[in-house]
Amino acid sequence: MLIKSKTILDGKIAIIEIRGALIGDEGTDEFRREIMDFIEQGNRNLIVNLQRVNYMNSSGIGAIVSAQTSYIKNGGEIKLVGLTKNVLNLFAVTKLIEIFDVHEKADDAIKSFLSEKSTDQIKSLINNLQE
């Protein structure tokens, strides 16, 4: 599993992209460390991009649920984006789809975090992300 993380808007929104399997191995530990680092830095808005996750087991689900719990306890929010058909089915069967804010694309999640920002600022941010 490979994890890429970054922040945008001066650290106001964090994005973690996961590639491969989320199965409770070293990659899952790295995911948890990234979550804690963002929380310690004061981040309260996290997007977890699961577009390139090809498999997830109960440990992976547990890591995402734990991240959601940690963010909520610290006054934050997590949005999931890019759920593949398999991952979406897993979240539907476990009824976790009902507790997560799920978006098709990162752009949509960013827009929901920035609902109070002007349209021009949102367009500029999206253009920067796509570069």
BALOBA-1460 file (C-alpha; in Angstrom, 3 decimals):
// residues 131
<rec num="1" residu="m" x="0.000" y="0.000" z="0.000"/>
<rec num="2" residu="l" x="1.162" y="3.507" z="-0.809"/>
<rec num="3" residu="i" x="-0.033" y="6.634" z="0.969"/>
<rec num="4" residu="k" x="0.325" y="10.172" z="-0.331"/>
<rec num="5" residu="s" x="-0.729" y="13.076" z="1.820"/>
<rec num="6" residu="k" x="-0.823" y="16.830" z="1.430"/>
<rec num="7" residu="t" x="-2.606" y="19.887" z="2.662"/>
<rec num="8" residu="i" x="-4.232" y="22.686" z="0.734"/>
<rec num="9" residu="l" x="-5.461" y="26.164" z="1.644"/>
<rec num="10" residu="d" x="-2.669" y="26.790" z="4.127"/>
<rec num="11" residu="g" x="-3.316" y="23.506" z="5.911"/>
<rec num="12" residu="k" x="-7.061" y="23.960" z="6.270"/>
<rec num="13" residu="i" x="-7.850" y="20.828" z="4.252"/>
<rec num="14" residu="a" x="-5.756" y="17.675" z="4.374"/>
<rec num="15" residu="i" x="-5.917" y="15.016" z="1.683"/>
<rec num="16" residu="i" x="-4.752" y="11.425" z="2.039"/>
<rec num="17" residu="e" x="-4.697" y="9.228" z="-1.037"/>
<rec num="18" residu="i" x="-4.422" y="5.488" z="-0.500"/>
<rec num="19" residu="r" x="-3.288" y="3.112" z="-3.247"/>
<rec num="20" residu="g" x="-3.458" y="-0.660" z="-3.062"/>
<rec num="21" residu="a" x="-4.921" y="-2.747" z="-0.268"/>
<rec num="22" residu="l" x="-5.931" y="-1.413" z="3.139"/>
<rec num="23" residu="i" x="-5.550" y="-4.589" z="5.178"/>
<rec num="24" residu="g" x="-3.993" y="-3.873" z="8.543"/>
<rec num="25" residu="d" x="-0.330" y="-4.028" z="7.608"/>
<rec num="26" residu="e" x="2.428" y="-1.414" z="7.829"/>
<rec num="27" residu="g" x="0.507" y="0.765" z="5.379"/>
<rec num="28" residu="t" x="-2.450" y="0.900" z="7.732"/>
<rec num="29" residu="d" x="-0.114" y="1.935" z="10.549"/>
<rec num="30" residu="e" x="1.249" y="4.674" z="8.295"/>
<rec num="31" residu="f" x="-2.319" y="5.818" z="7.579"/>
<rec num="32" residu="r" x="-3.009" y="6.059" z="11.316"/>
<rec num="33" residu="r" x="0.207" y="8.047" z="11.857"/>
<rec num="34" residu="e" x="-0.746" y="10.483" z="9.092"/>
<rec num="35" residu="i" x="-4.166" y="10.969" z="10.710"/>
<rec num="36" residu="m" x="-2.618" y="11.714" z="14.100"/>
<rec num="37" residu="d" x="-0.062" y="14.089" z="12.541"/>
<rec num="38" residu="f" x="-2.805" y="16.077" z="10.832"/>
<rec num="39" residu="i" x="-4.839" y="16.271" z="14.047"/>
<rec num="40" residu="e" x="-1.774" y="17.382" z="16.034"/>
<rec num="41" residu="q" x="-1.152" y="20.089" z="13.416"/>
<rec num="42" residu="g" x="-4.664" y="21.385" z="14.075"/>
<rec num="43" residu="n" x="-6.242" y="20.159" z="10.864"/>
<rec num="44" residu="r" x="-10.001" y="19.672" z="11.131"/>
<rec num="45" residu="n" x="-10.931" y="18.896" z="7.504"/>
<rec num="46" residu="l" x="-9.716" y="15.647" z="5.963"/>
<rec num="47" residu="i" x="-10.435" y="14.045" z="2.616"/>
<rec num="48" residu="v" x="-9.557" y="10.355" z="2.283"/>
<rec num="49" residu="n" x="-9.301" y="9.375" z="-1.374"/>
<rec num="50" residu="l" x="-10.034" y="5.661" z="-1.834"/>
<rec num="51" residu="q" x="-10.188" y="5.731" z="-5.634"/>
<rec num="52" residu="r" x="-7.150" y="3.461" z="-5.977"/>
<rec num="53" residu="v" x="-7.941" y="1.060" z="-3.147"/>
<rec num="54" residu="n" x="-8.416" y="-2.356" z="-4.693"/>
<rec num="55" residu="y" x="-9.115" y="-4.291" z="-1.499"/>
<rec num="56" residu="m" x="-10.063" y="-3.511" z="2.088"/>
<rec num="57" residu="n" x="-10.623" y="-5.864" z="5.019"/>
<rec num="58" residu="s" x="-11.939" y="-5.339" z="8.542"/>
<rec num="59" residu="s" x="-8.621" y="-3.859" z="9.692"/>
<rec num="60" residu="g" x="-8.788" y="-1.284" z="6.924"/>
<rec num="61" residu="i" x="-12.371" y="-0.452" z="7.811"/>
<rec num="62" residu="g" x="-11.318" y="-0.163" z="11.451"/>
<rec num="63" residu="a" x="-8.568" y="2.298" z="10.524"/>
<rec num="64" residu="i" x="-11.033" y="4.512" z="8.661"/>
<rec num="65" residu="v" x="-13.614" y="4.336" z="11.457"/>
<rec num="66" residu="s" x="-10.886" y="5.154" z="13.988"/>
<rec num="67" residu="a" x="-9.816" y="8.150" z="11.887"/>
<rec num="68" residu="q" x="-13.421" y="9.365" z="11.761"/>
<rec num="69" residu="t" x="-13.747" y="9.006" z="15.540"/>
<rec num="70" residu="s" x="-10.481" y="10.875" z="16.166"/>
<rec num="71" residu="y" x="-11.437" y="13.716" z="13.871"/>
<rec num="72" residu="i" x="-14.897" y="14.071" z="15.403"/>
<rec num="73" residu="k" x="-13.452" y="14.085" z="18.939"/>
<rec num="74" residu="n" x="-11.186" y="16.937" z="17.866"/>
<rec num="75" residu="g" x="-13.948" y="18.977" z="16.254"/>
<rec num="76" residu="g" x="-13.165" y="17.869" z="12.727"/>
<rec num="77" residu="e" x="-14.716" y="16.035" z="9.852"/>
<rec num="78" residu="i" x="-13.687" y="13.405" z="7.312"/>
<rec num="79" residu="k" x="-15.044" y="13.052" z="3.806"/>
<rec num="80" residu="l" x="-14.431" y="9.931" z="1.735"/>
<rec num="81" residu="v" x="-14.038" y="10.187" z="-2.024"/>
<rec num="82" residu="g" x="-13.648" y="7.859" z="-4.975"/>
<rec num="83" residu="l" x="-15.044" y="4.687" z="-3.467"/>
<rec num="84" residu="t" x="-14.649" y="1.845" z="-5.930"/>
<rec num="85" residu="k" x="-17.563" y="-0.488" z="-6.508"/>
<rec num="86" residu="n" x="-16.092" y="-3.115" z="-4.140"/>
<rec num="87" residu="v" x="-15.359" y="-0.622" z="-1.368"/>
<rec num="88" residu="l" x="-18.750" y="1.049" z="-1.809"/>
<rec num="89" residu="n" x="-20.461" y="-2.343" z="-1.509"/>
<rec num="90" residu="l" x="-18.454" y="-3.079" z="1.638"/>
<rec num="91" residu="f" x="-19.493" y="0.246" z="3.186"/>
<rec num="92" residu="a" x="-23.129" y="-0.366" z="2.183"/>
<rec num="93" residu="v" x="-23.235" y="-3.883" z="3.653"/>
<rec num="94" residu="t" x="-21.695" y="-2.715" z="6.929"/>
<rec num="95" residu="k" x="-23.998" y="0.356" z="6.941"/>
<rec num="96" residu="l" x="-20.936" y="2.599" z="7.344"/>
<rec num="97" residu="i" x="-22.101" y="4.497" z="4.287"/>
<rec num="98" residu="e" x="-24.650" y="6.099" z="6.608"/>
<rec num="99" residu="i" x="-22.038" y="7.620" z="8.949"/>
<rec num="100" residu="f" x="-19.537" y="8.913" z="6.395"/>
<rec num="101" residu="d" x="-19.862" y="11.871" z="4.087"/>
<rec num="102" residu="v" x="-19.076" y="10.248" z="0.721"/>
<rec num="103" residu="h" x="-18.360" y="12.097" z="-2.519"/>
<rec num="104" residu="e" x="-17.550" y="10.882" z="-5.991"/>
<rec num="105" residu="k" x="-14.674" y="13.300" z="-6.525"/>
<rec num="106" residu="a" x="-12.254" y="15.231" z="-4.348"/>
<rec num="107" residu="d" x="-13.483" y="18.431" z="-5.988"/>
<rec num="108" residu="d" x="-16.966" y="17.812" z="-4.582"/>
<rec num="109" residu="a" x="-15.607" y="17.194" z="-1.084"/>
<rec num="110" residu="i" x="-13.513" y="20.353" z="-1.248"/>
<rec num="111" residu="k" x="-16.547" y="22.335" z="-2.371"/>
<rec num="112" residu="s" x="-18.532" y="21.015" z="0.579"/>
<rec num="113" residu="f" x="-15.780" y="22.081" z="2.998"/>
<rec num="114" residu="l" x="-15.632" y="25.470" z="1.317"/>
<rec num="115" residu="s" x="-19.345" y="26.063" z="0.983"/>
<rec num="116" residu="e" x="-18.904" y="29.531" z="2.460"/>
<rec num="117" residu="k" x="-16.108" y="30.497" z="0.057"/>
<rec num="118" residu="s" x="-16.682" y="32.316" z="-3.211"/>
<rec num="119" residu="t" x="-17.058" y="30.385" z="-6.457"/>
<rec num="120" residu="d" x="-13.872" y="31.952" z="-7.858"/>
<rec num="121" residu="q" x="-11.814" y="30.736" z="-4.900"/>
<rec num="122" residu="i" x="-13.202" y="27.226" z="-5.324"/>
<rec num="123" residu="k" x="-12.479" y="27.183" z="-9.071"/>
<rec num="124" residu="s" x="-8.932" y="28.416" z="-8.469"/>
<rec num="125" residu="l" x="-8.332" y="25.744" z="-5.847"/>
<rec num="126" residu="i" x="-9.661" y="22.972" z="-8.084"/>
<rec num="127" residu="n" x="-7.498" y="24.158" z="-10.979"/>
<rec num="128" residu="n" x="-4.429" y="24.077" z="-8.724"/>
<rec num="129" residu="l" x="-5.231" y="20.520" z="-7.614"/>
<rec num="130" residu="q" x="-5.553" y="19.306" z="-11.184"/>
<rec num="131" residu="e" x="-2.114" y="20.600" z="-12.199"/>
